[in-house]
Amino acid sequence: MRRAVRRWEQLARLQRNLPPENAGAVVWLGIIYAPAVIIIDLSLAAVLSRSILQSWQARQDGLAAAAQAGVSPALIGLVSAMAVNELVRAVVFRTLIRPALTRAESAPSE
């Protein structure tokens, strides 16, 4: 709990200490990122449930047939999209957010 409170305080300090041009970029990143993640997660749930259903229906033909029936191009594409999402998130955090947090932590508190 303390860690979450400390993190929330860091983010609040970051928001207060950001120059206006960076604050706008952070808001736009959030506006773009949130729906993208929601769409990817909902699509993954739909495709994964369909793949599980197809695997279950093909289980009488053996394990290999069930696995082959469950793996679809849509599933591979969504898993790839999730991997790209994580990569972009890591790069954005490393290049934009971590330096801003470091500056916010070194700035005097109000």
N, C-alpha and C positions, 0 to 999 in steps of 0.2 A: 504494500500500500504506500509506504514511504517513497519507494522508487517511482511509482506512478505520479505521486504528488510532486516530487522533485522534477520529473520529466515535464509535467504540466507547467511548473514554474519556469523551467528553461525555455519552453516554447512561448510562454507569455512574454518573457524577457526578450526573446528573439524578435517577436512581433513588434515590441516597443522600440527596439534599437535598429530595426531595418530601415535603410533609406527607402524613400517612396518607390523608386523604380524596382527595387528588389521585392518589396512587399507586393506590388502588383504581379510580379512574376510568380511569386509563391501562391497567390490566390488563383491565378490562371492555371497553374500546374494542378492545384487541387480540384478545380472545376473540370478540367479535362481528365484527370487521373481517376477520380471517383466513379464516374459512369463507365469508363472503360473497364475497370476492375469488376464492377457489378455485371456488366454484359458478359465478360469472359467467364465469371463464376456461374452465372445462370446458364450460359451455353454449355459449359462443362457438365453441369448437373443434368441437363437434358440429354446430351450425347452419351454421358456415362451411364445413365439409366437405360437408354436404348441399347447400348453395348452389352450391359449386363443381361438384359432381356434376351437379346439375340444369342448370347453365350449360353444362357440357361436353356433356350429352345434347342440349341445344337449339341447339348451335352450327351445325347444318346449316341452320337456318332463318334464319340471319343474326346479325349482332352485336347488333342491338337485341333480338331475341328471346332471345338468350343472356343478355344483361344483365337483361332483365325476368324471366327464369326464375330467376336467381340471387338477386334481391332479394325477400325474403319478410318478412312482418310480424315473424316471430321474429328475423330478423337485425336489422331496424330497432330492435326492442325491446331487444335485447342491446347494440347500439351505444349506444343511449340510456342504458341502465343503466351502461355503462362510463363514459359522459360524466358522469353523476350521481355515480358512484363517485369519479371524479377531482375533481369539484367539492367533494364532502364531504371528501375527503382534504385538499385544499388549505385549506379553511376550518378543519378541525380542527387542522391543522398551524399555521396562522396564529394561531388563537385560544388553543390549549392548549399545544402543544408548543414553539413558538418562544419564548414568554415564559418557560416553565419552563426551557428551555435557557439563556436569557439570565441568569435568576436563578442557575442552577447554575454558570455560568461565572464570575459575579461573587462567588459564595460561596467562602470560603477552602477550600483543599484539605486533606484530612486527612492 
